[in-house]
Each structure stands twice: as structure tokens, then as C-alpha cells.
Amino acid sequence: MFNRVKISAKIVILVTALVLISVIAESVVSYYRTQRTIHKSYLSKLDLIASNYEHQIDLYFNDLHKELEIVTSNIEFKQMLSQLDSTSNRSLIVRQDLKNKIFKPFLDINSYEDIVVVNDQGQILFKNSDMLADHTLFRNYNNKSIDLKRNDFYVNA
């Protein structure tokens, strides 16, 4: 069949095929380059957003750490904290003083719902509200429960 076609038609078909192949090849290369550029642009925008959120979170926790340092460096707080382990009437008075004098302003300023103070063994020494009742289980950021009575989970602020 190809033998019956004139030479000029063969040349036209050959040139058309070469042009078509080069256009297809350039289109494919251009498509992948554009995809890669869009992907890089998208990743750079996401990186900028993530760094902005990282900065905001870092500022939040730095401010929180400073406020906690101010509260925990208070001499009155340290004295009250040392008296919390006992179950005497003095301990009840100390809990009320902690609740009203130290933690109430801290809660009001920061709009926190509750404050829980635990010792190194994970025992709850003080809780600001009775919402927790006798619960010793809390949730971490993955919504997994944290047993405060376990000794292997300890956060040092």
C-alpha cells in the first residue's frame, strides 16, 4: 500500500509525522515542567503557611511558659504547694487560697477552663474545679488517654 503513494505524498507524510512527534514531545515535556513548577509553588505556599502557624504556636507556648514561670516562682505558691500533700484542715485552706489567690487570676486572664497540678508521681495535688471529680485520665493531642497515676508519663514544665 505504501508503494502506491507518490514520493511527494511520502515526504509530506514524513514531515507531518516529524512535526507531530516534536509537538507531542514538547507538549509532554512542557506538561511535566508545568506540573513540577505548580507542585513547587504549592509546596512553598504550604511551607510559608506552616511556618506562620509554627511561629504563632511558638509564641503561644512561650507566653504560656513565661506565665507559668511567674506563677511557679511565686514564694507563696511554693509554700502552698509544699502543704498540699497532707490531708489536714490546713490543706483544705491552702487549696482554697490557691484557687482564689493564685489560679483565679491566671484562669481569668488566659480563659482556661481548669488547672490541674500533679506531683512527680502523677498524683493530682490540686484541681481548680470539681468537673474532674475523681478522674485521673486525661487525653493528649492524639486523643489517647493519659493515666496520671503511671510513673512513665511525666511532663516537666
Secondary structure, 3 states (H helix, E strand, C coil): CHHHCCHHHHHHHHHHHHHHHHHHHHHHHHHHHHHHHHHHHHHHHHHHHHHHHHHHHHHHHHHHHHHHHHHHCCHHHHHHHHCCCCCCHHHHHHHHHHHHHHHHHHHHHHCCCCCEEECCCCCEEEECCHHHCCCCEEECCCCCEEECCCCCCCCCC
